Amino acid sequence: MAKTDWKSEAKSLKKKVKKLKARVMGTEIGAATAAAPKAKKAKPVSPLAPKGGFPKLPLIAGVEFAAVEAGVRYQNRKDVMLVRLAPDTAVAGVFTTSSTRSGCVRDCQTKLAAKVPAGTGAAIIVNSGNSNAFTGKVGDQAVAAVTGSVAEALGIPASRVFSSSTGVIGEPLPYEKITARIPDLVAALREDAIEMAAHAMMTTDTFPKGAAATVQGDGGPIHIAGIAKGSGMIAPDMATMLVYIFTDAKIAPAALQKMLSRNVGATFNSITVDSDTSTSDTLLLAATGKSPAAPVTGAVAKAFESALRDVMRDLAHQVIRDGEGATKFVEIRVTGARDDADAARVAFAIANSPLVKTAIAGQDPNWGRIVAAIGKSGAEADRDRLTIRFGDILVAEKGWRNPKYREEDGAAYMLGEELVIAVDLGLGRAKRSVWTCDLTNRYIEINADYRS
């Protein structure tokens, strides 16, 4: 094919793809909207959302869920969820490292560090629409009021009620709207309402996120089920969103915490939408001990930790698939680095580059932007040793473009929804994979209108 032919064909394909995306993302208004101009347009679901919708998650013995409409910020939608945990449930957690973290985060950290009386239950309460972050003493009072009300309603110590808030920063939380609905939440608690709980904590999310796994223990199965919210303000620095994972495993709190902490790096700390770390990031892991299986030890412990890691990675990837305005799910795969720190520097430099992300959004195989990101990362790199690939396509090596690389091949590859950008630095054995998405006009629209 002549050079002018493939350029013309690529341009035509790009136009078709953009037109299809416009339809998927809801930017084209149909006849139904015209017929009812006053009706609020439904939020378009990310084209990268799991095709089967919210998965069927196993019931976790000792865990109950409920959700209600409290009108914290949103109207006509559930925005507060409650989880009741059985007595003696082990709870572990990791949180944002932000120095401006919310009152909820600080409260959870304090409570997790405290000694737990035997036989006490626990609870988690989450609201969307307001993050209760950077609200001073008023914010702390709101946390105390909400957790205290839950404690009184459930007959458990306030020190065992963990809260999270997500949404707008810097606005006082109208906590009276939440406390007024706590009796209704308690009355509605049931084992099979986890999907409803996932919906209630959504903000700019376009779909609820869930994942599960089952491990065969000694004496019976061990179940794991988790839910997450996250779409924007996603950057690695702990668990970059709100995540709640539940299991019926019999496992001590210290062991549970070690497993959680060990696996954050390769899961939630390996995703980025926009390089912005939230003030409210919280990941809580609760083990009720209600499985018929024996306590988790030995080979079962290894299998359980592997399954837990899979659930964490699945939820982390779903957050990227729901990145604000995302149309591409992208893995940045770095190998051959001198050490782990350099591998991470290069991976995140590429993943967070607006130039790389906008090129991906435009299906432009502009590998020069990847070269620039590697160079600015601060990691050790040698021009003549590194290689760059789009999937299986060798783009550049030995200090220059691969002589066999054809721009039309790169352009065709960029039309896909799931992409791999692979960089080998040729300097060592360290590696790191990071997952990100493209940066589209829709991201700007969402964030420009976020508070309106």
Secondary structure as UniProt FT lines:
FT   HELIX           3..24
FT   TURN            25..26
FT   HELIX           31..35
FT   TURN            37..38
FT   TURN            47..48
FT   TURN            51..52
FT   TURN            61..62
FT   STRAND          63..68
FT   STRAND          80..85
FT   TURN            87..88
FT   STRAND          90..95
FT   TURN            99..100
FT   HELIX           103..113
FT   TURN            118..119
FT   STRAND          122..130
FT   HELIX           136..154
FT   HELIX           158..160
FT   STRAND          161..168
FT   HELIX           175..179
FT   TURN            180..181
FT   HELIX           182..188
FT   TURN            191..192
FT   HELIX           194..200
FT   STRAND          209..217
FT   TURN            218..219
FT   STRAND          220..229
FT   STRAND          242..247
FT   HELIX           253..264
FT   TURN            265..267
FT   HELIX           268..270
FT   STRAND          282..287
FT   HELIX           298..321
FT   TURN            324..325
FT   STRAND          329..337
FT   HELIX           340..351
FT   HELIX           354..361
FT   TURN            362..363
FT   HELIX           367..376
FT   TURN            383..385
FT   STRAND          387..390
FT   TURN            391..392
FT   STRAND          393..397
FT   TURN            398..399
FT   STRAND          400..401
FT   TURN            403..404
FT   HELIX           407..413
FT   TURN            414..415
FT   STRAND          418..424
FT   STRAND          430..437
FT   HELIX           441..448
FT   TURN            450..451
//
